[in-house]
Amino acid sequence: MSRGILGLLLLLCASPAPASDALFLSDSKRVGNAKMDIVVAEIERRPRVSILDVRIQAIGSSVGSSFFLLCSIRDLARQRGNFRYISKIEGNRRMLIGFLQHAGEPAANLGQEFAAAGVVATEIDLEQFAPICDRMQ
């Protein structure tokens, strides 16, 4: 193998991943609410599932923090492929977000965790929150 081809292969292997492959991060401070301090960080990405770590330092209002979380998940779903429907499983500081192809798709299609969760894997139509989320941008 020539040095030129070997060098090109090394360069390709060492190049950072495209920005679209970067893990998702959302910080409540970006919306300018000094009373709320919430960070939503994607810690693992699978083909149709994201695992999120949710760190809450200060909740602010319960309605505001709920909408911040939902709108962050909507942003993630849009980045992951413009998904409208998700299935969600909540745990201690962790959320599993599964991206559904259409309304009513069985959450079990997303993997073992969703199959085991049964009805706890809540389906959400993220577009019902669009008017509020779009104003928060």
C-alpha positions in Angstrom: 0.0 0.0 0.0 1.5 3.4 -0.9 2.2 6.0 1.7 -0.4 8.3 0.1 -3.2 5.8 0.5 -2.1 4.8 4.0 -1.9 8.5 5.0 -5.4 9.1 3.6 -6.8 6.1 5.5 -5.2 7.3 8.8 -6.6 10.8 8.2 -10.1 9.3 7.7 -9.9 7.2 10.8 -8.6 10.0 12.9 -11.1 12.6 11.7 -13.8 13.6 14.1 -17.3 12.4 13.6 -19.7 14.7 11.7 -21.6 17.1 13.9 -24.9 15.2 13.3 -23.3 12.3 15.2 -22.6 14.4 18.3 -24.6 13.5 21.3 -27.5 15.8 22.2 -27.2 18.4 25.0 -29.8 20.9 26.2 -29.3 23.4 29.0 -32.2 25.4 30.5 -30.0 28.4 30.8 -30.2 28.9 27.1 -33.9 29.9 27.5 -32.9 32.6 30.0 -34.8 31.3 33.1 -32.5 32.1 36.1 -34.8 30.0 38.4 -34.5 26.8 36.4 -31.2 24.8 36.1 -31.8 21.6 34.1 -29.4 19.9 31.8 -30.5 17.1 29.5 -27.6 15.1 28.1 -27.7 12.2 25.7 -25.3 9.6 27.1 -25.9 6.8 24.7 -27.2 6.6 21.2 -28.7 3.5 19.5 -30.3 3.3 16.1 -33.8 4.1 17.4 -33.2 4.9 21.1 -31.4 7.6 23.0 -30.5 7.3 26.7 -30.7 10.7 28.5 -29.2 11.8 31.8 -31.4 14.5 33.3 -29.6 16.7 35.9 -31.9 19.1 37.9 -30.1 21.6 40.1 -33.1 24.0 40.4 -36.6 23.1 39.1 -38.1 26.6 38.8 -41.8 26.2 38.1 -43.1 22.7 37.6 -44.9 23.7 34.4 -41.9 25.5 33.0 -39.5 22.6 33.8 -41.9 20.1 32.3 -42.1 22.0 29.1 -38.4 22.5 29.0 -37.9 18.7 29.2 -40.6 18.0 26.6 -39.2 20.6 24.2 -35.7 19.3 24.7 -36.9 15.8 23.8 -38.7 17.3 20.7 -35.4 18.9 19.7 -33.6 15.6 20.0 -36.3 13.8 18.0 -36.0 16.3 15.2 -32.3 15.9 15.2 -32.5 12.1 15.2 -34.7 12.0 12.1 -37.6 14.4 12.5 -39.6 11.9 14.5 -43.0 13.0 15.6 -43.8 10.1 17.9 -41.7 8.8 20.7 -42.0 6.2 23.5 -40.5 7.2 26.8 -39.4 5.2 29.9 -38.4 7.2 32.9 -36.0 6.1 35.6 -33.8 7.6 38.3 -32.2 10.6 36.5 -32.4 8.5 33.2 -34.9 8.5 30.4 -35.0 6.1 27.5 -36.4 7.8 24.4 -37.5 5.5 21.6 -38.3 7.0 18.2 -41.4 5.5 16.6 -42.0 5.4 12.9 -45.7 6.2 13.3 -48.5 6.5 15.9 -49.4 3.2 17.4 -46.2 1.4 16.5 -45.6 -1.1 19.3 -42.9 0.2 21.7 -41.6 -3.3 21.9 -40.1 -2.8 18.4 -37.6 -0.4 20.0 -35.9 -3.1 22.0 -35.9 -5.3 25.1 -36.3 -2.4 27.6 -39.4 -1.2 25.9 -40.8 -4.7 25.5 -40.3 -5.3 29.2 -41.8 -1.9 30.2 -45.2 -2.7 28.6 -47.7 0.1 29.2 -45.1 2.1 31.2 -43.5 3.0 27.9 -45.6 6.1 27.2 -46.2 7.1 23.6 -46.1 10.9 23.0 -47.0 12.9 20.0 -44.4 15.7 20.2 -46.2 17.9 17.7 -49.0 18.6 20.3 -46.4 20.7 22.1 -45.1 22.5 19.0 -46.8 25.9 19.6 -45.2 26.1 23.1 -41.8 24.8 22.1 -41.6 27.1 19.1 -42.1 30.1 21.4 -39.4 28.9 23.7 -36.7 28.9 21.0 
